[in-house]
Amino acid sequence: MTDNTFLSNWNEFVLVFTLTSKPFLRSLPVGINAFSEGLVIDFGLRFASLSIGTVPMVVFYLIFRNQIERGFAGAAVKE
């Protein structure tokens, strides 16, 4: 299962990186990759972009936590 998840994510990265020419159409991993220039990687800028990218997901989870937990619990019960 882990290999399949890795390959799916890698294929998505390569597909978006190859087929998009406009920066606003790119996904978050491809956008974060844009902060590395050739052999030079600015780790401070990259970690800042990762933090900014995760904040909306954490806020979304905190707001809708109860609904998400009910959805998982409801899907686990067979009728």
N, C-alpha and C positions, 0 to 999 in steps of 0.2 A: 504494500500500500504506500509506503513512504517513497519508494522509487517512482511510482506512478505520479504522486503529487509533485515531486521534484521535477520530473520531466514535463508535466503540464505547465508548471510555473515557468520553467526555462523556455518552453516553446512560446508561451505568451509573451515573455520578455523579448525574444528574438523577433517574433512577428510584429509586435508594436514598434520595436526599435527600427525595423526594416521598412515597414509600410507607412509610417507617419512622417510627414515632413513639417507639420506645424506643431510647435511646442505645446500648445493648449490641448491637443488631442492625445498626448502621450499619457500613459498610466504612471502611477506614483513611482514604481521601481525604475522605470526608464528615466523619469525626471530626476530622480536622485542620482542616477548614474551620470547624468550630465554635469554633475559637480566635479567629476574627475577629468583632468585634462591630460591625456596621453599617459605619461609615466608619473605625473605629479598628482597627488590626491590631497586635497585640503580636508583633513579629517574633522576639523572644527565645523566647517561649513556643512559637511556631509552629516554629522551627528545632529546639527541644528535642524537640517531639513528632515531627518528621520523623526526628530521630536515633534516638529510641526506637523508632519504627516500622521503621527499616531494620536495626537490630541483630539481631532474630530471623532475618531473611532472610540476612544475612551469616553468622551462626552456622550456620544450616541448610546453606548452601552449603559452608562449610568442613568440616563433618562429613561430608557426602555428596558431596564433590567428585569422588572417583574414580568413584562409581556414575553421577553425572550425565554425566561425560565419556565413560564407556563407553556410556551410553545414546545420546548424540549421535553417537558414532562408529559404533555399530551401526546406527543409523537412516540413516546416510549411505551405507552400503554396500548396493548392490542385489544381490539373489541371482539 
